[in-house]
Amino acid sequence: MKQDIKELCKSLRLAYVADVYEQIPFETPKQFLYGLLKEEIRLREKARAIRLIKKAKFLDKKSLHDYEWTEQLRFPPHLTKEDLCSLQFIENRENVVLVGSPGTGKTHLATGLGKKACELGYEVRFYRVAHLVEELEQALRNNRLSAFRKRMEKVDLVILDEMGYLPFSKEGAELLFQIISEFYEQKSVIITSNLEFSQWNRIFTDSRLTAALVDRLIHHAHIISFHGESYRLSHALSKRNKMGGKPLHF
C-alpha cells in the first residue's frame, strides 16, 4: 500500500505527501486533507528557498537571525528596520546602499536581506564587485555578454559587495556601468561600499561615468550609513585581551 501511495503521489507530482501523511494530526477527514496539503506546500517552499539560496552564491551562512542591530546603523528618516526587513524595496524596484568603514556589518546585512528574499521566493544573485567585473570582461572576450544578460533577466535582486575595494580598468568600469544601467528600474540592487559617493572616482576613473552611475543608483535608493569600529577588529582585540595577550597599538 505504501508503495502504491508513492506511485500515486509521483503521478500527481506531490513530492512530500507520501513521506509525511502518517505524521499529520487530525480529528476529521477535512482536517487531515487540509493539514497534508499545507505541509506539502510548506516543504515545497522550503526546498525552493534552498535552491534559490544555492543559486544566489552567497559567500557565507550569515542571516538576519544572527545580525546585531546596533546604534552604528544610521537609517534615513523615511526608513525603519522593519521597513527594510519587509523587503518592500524589492517589489518597488528600489535600491539599498550600505556605506561605511570595513568590518562594520555591511556584508552581513546585505547577505541576510538576500537570504530572506530567497526564502520569500525572489531570485537573487550575490557578487563581489571585483569578481563580477572579471566575469563581465571574460564574457566580453568570449562573446558571451548577451548570455550573461539573458541569465540576469529573471533576477529580482542583485547584491554587489565591496564596491570600492579595488579599482577597475576602463573596460571593466564601462562594463559594470552598462550592467548596472540595465538594472535601473528593472530590478533592485544592494550595494556595500567603504567609500562615499564623492570618492567613487577612485574606482571609476571617468568622472562623467561615475556621476551617471551614482545618479541611477540613488534615484530610487535607501542609503544606510555604518559608523564605529570594525566588529572583526573589536572581537579580535577582546579575544586577545581575555587570553592575556599584550595590547596592540596602532
C-alpha positions in Angstrom: 0.0 0.0 0.0 2.8 2.5 0.9 4.5 1.9 -2.4 1.2 2.4 -4.2 0.8 5.7 -2.4 4.3 6.8 -3.5 3.5 5.9 -7.1 0.2 7.9 -7.0 2.0 10.9 -5.5 4.6 10.7 -8.1 1.9 10.7 -10.8 0.3 13.7 -9.2 3.7 15.4 -8.7 3.2 15.6 -5.0 6.8 15.5 -3.8 6.3 15.1 0.0 2.8 13.7 0.7 4.0 10.0 0.7 6.7 10.8 3.3 4.6 12.9 5.8 1.0 11.7 5.6 1.5 9.4 8.7 2.7 12.4 10.7 -0.4 14.7 10.2 -2.5 15.1 13.3 -6.3 15.2 12.6 -9.8 14.6 14.0 -11.8 14.8 10.8 -11.0 13.8 7.2 -11.2 17.5 6.1 -8.7 18.4 8.8 -6.4 15.6 7.6 -6.6 16.7 4.0 -6.0 20.4 4.9 -3.0 19.6 7.1 -1.5 17.3 4.5 -1.7 19.7 1.6 -0.5 22.6 3.8 2.6 20.5 4.7 3.2 19.7 1.1 3.2 23.4 0.3 5.5 24.3 3.2 8.0 21.7 2.2 7.9 22.8 -1.4 8.6 26.4 -0.4 11.4 25.3 1.9 13.0 23.3 -0.9 12.6 26.2 -3.3 14.3 28.6 -0.8 17.2 26.2 -0.5 17.6 26.1 -4.3 17.4 29.8 -4.6 20.0 30.4 -1.9 22.3 28.0 -3.6 21.8 29.8 -7.0 22.5 33.2 -5.3 26.0 32.1 -4.4 26.3 33.8 -1.1 29.8 33.6 0.4 28.8 32.7 4.0 26.0 31.3 6.1 25.1 34.6 7.8 21.5 35.6 8.1 19.2 38.3 9.6 18.6 36.0 12.6 22.1 36.5 13.8 22.6 40.1 12.8 23.3 42.6 15.6 21.3 45.8 15.1 23.4 48.4 16.8 23.4 52.2 17.0 26.2 52.2 14.4 23.5 51.9 11.7 22.0 55.3 10.6 18.8 54.9 8.7 17.4 57.7 6.5 14.3 59.4 8.1 11.8 57.6 5.8 13.1 54.1 6.6 13.0 51.8 9.6 14.5 48.5 10.4 11.0 46.9 9.9 10.6 48.6 6.5 14.0 47.3 5.4 13.3 43.7 6.5 9.9 43.7 4.9 11.8 43.7 1.6 9.2 46.1 0.1 12.0 47.8 -1.7 12.3 44.7 -4.0 8.6 45.0 -5.0 9.2 48.7 -5.6 12.4 48.0 -7.6 14.3 50.3 -5.3 18.0 50.1 -4.2 19.7 49.9 -0.9 23.2 51.3 -0.4 25.2 50.4 2.7 28.1 52.7 3.2 30.7 52.7 5.9 34.1 51.5 7.2 35.3 47.9 6.6 34.1 45.4 9.2 31.0 47.2 10.4 28.4 44.7 9.2 27.5 45.8 5.7 28.1 42.5 4.0 26.3 40.6 6.8 23.2 42.8 6.5 23.3 42.5 2.7 23.6 38.7 2.8 20.8 38.5 5.4 18.4 40.5 3.3 19.3 38.5 0.3 18.7 35.2 2.0 15.3 36.4 3.3 14.5 37.4 -0.2 15.3 33.8 -1.3 13.0 32.4 1.4 10.2 34.6 0.0 10.7 33.2 -3.5 12.8 36.0 -5.1 15.7 35.3 -7.4 18.9 36.7 -6.0 22.5 36.9 -7.2 25.4 37.9 -4.9 28.7 39.2 -6.4 31.8 40.6 -5.0 32.1 43.6 -7.4 35.7 42.7 -8.4 34.6 39.2 -9.3 31.6 40.5 -11.3 33.9 42.8 -13.3 36.2 39.9 -14.1 33.2 37.8 -15.2 32.0 40.6 -17.4 35.4 41.1 -19.0 35.7 37.4 -19.7 32.2 37.2 -21.1 33.1 40.1 -23.5 36.2 38.3 -24.6 34.3 35.1 -25.3 31.3 36.8 -26.9 29.1 35.6 -24.0 28.0 39.0 -22.8 24.5 38.6 -24.2 24.2 35.2 -22.5 25.1 36.8 -19.2 22.4 39.5 -19.7 19.9 36.7 -20.5 20.7 34.9 -17.2 20.0 38.1 -15.3 16.6 38.8 -16.8 14.7 36.7 -14.2 16.7 38.0 -11.2 14.8 40.2 -8.8 17.7 41.4 -6.5 21.4 41.8 -7.2 23.8 42.3 -4.4 27.1 44.0 -5.3 29.5 43.6 -2.4 32.7 45.7 -1.7 32.3 48.4 -4.2 35.5 50.5 -3.9 38.0 48.0 -2.6 39.7 47.6 -5.9 39.9 50.0 -8.9 38.8 48.8 -12.3 40.3 49.0 -15.8 38.5 51.5 -18.2 36.9 48.5 -19.9 35.8 46.9 -16.6 34.3 50.1 -15.4 32.3 50.6 -18.6 31.0 47.1 -18.5 29.9 47.4 -14.8 28.3 50.7 -15.7 26.4 49.1 -18.5 25.1 46.2 -16.5 24.0 48.5 -13.6 22.3 50.8 -16.0 20.3 47.8 -17.3 19.2 47.1 -13.8 17.8 50.6 -13.4 14.1 50.5 -12.5 14.0 46.8 -13.6 15.4 45.1 -10.5 16.6 46.0 -7.1 20.3 46.4 -6.2 22.0 46.3 -2.8 25.5 47.8 -2.8 28.0 47.7 0.0 30.9 50.2 -0.1 33.6 51.6 2.1 33.6 54.8 0.0 31.3 57.7 0.0 29.8 58.6 -3.4 32.2 61.6 -3.7 35.1 59.1 -3.6 33.9 56.7 -6.3 36.1 58.4 -8.9 38.9 56.3 -7.3 37.4 53.2 -8.9 35.6 54.7 -11.9 38.3 57.0 -13.4 35.8 58.7 -15.8 34.1 61.4 -13.8 31.1 61.6 -16.1 30.5 57.9 -16.0 30.8 58.0 -12.2 28.2 60.8 -12.0 25.8 58.9 -14.3 26.2 55.7 -12.3 25.6 57.4 -8.9 22.6 59.2 -10.3 21.0 55.9 -11.4 21.8 54.2 -8.1 20.5 56.8 -5.7 17.4 57.9 -7.7 15.3 55.2 -6.0 17.6 54.3 -3.1 17.7 53.9 0.7 21.1 54.9 1.9 22.2 53.4 5.2 25.4 54.5 6.8 27.6 52.5 9.2 29.7 54.1 11.9 32.1 53.0 14.6 34.9 50.4 14.9 35.2 47.2 12.9 33.4 44.3 14.5 36.2 41.9 13.5 38.9 44.1 15.0 36.9 44.7 18.2 36.3 40.9 18.5 39.9 40.1 17.9 41.2 42.6 20.5 38.6 41.4 23.0 39.7 37.8 22.5 43.3 38.7 22.7 42.8 40.6 26.0 40.9 37.7 27.5 43.7 35.4 26.7 46.2 37.7 28.4 47.9 38.9 25.3 49.7 42.2 25.1 47.6 45.2 23.8 48.0 46.2 20.2 48.9 49.7 19.3 48.0 51.4 16.0 
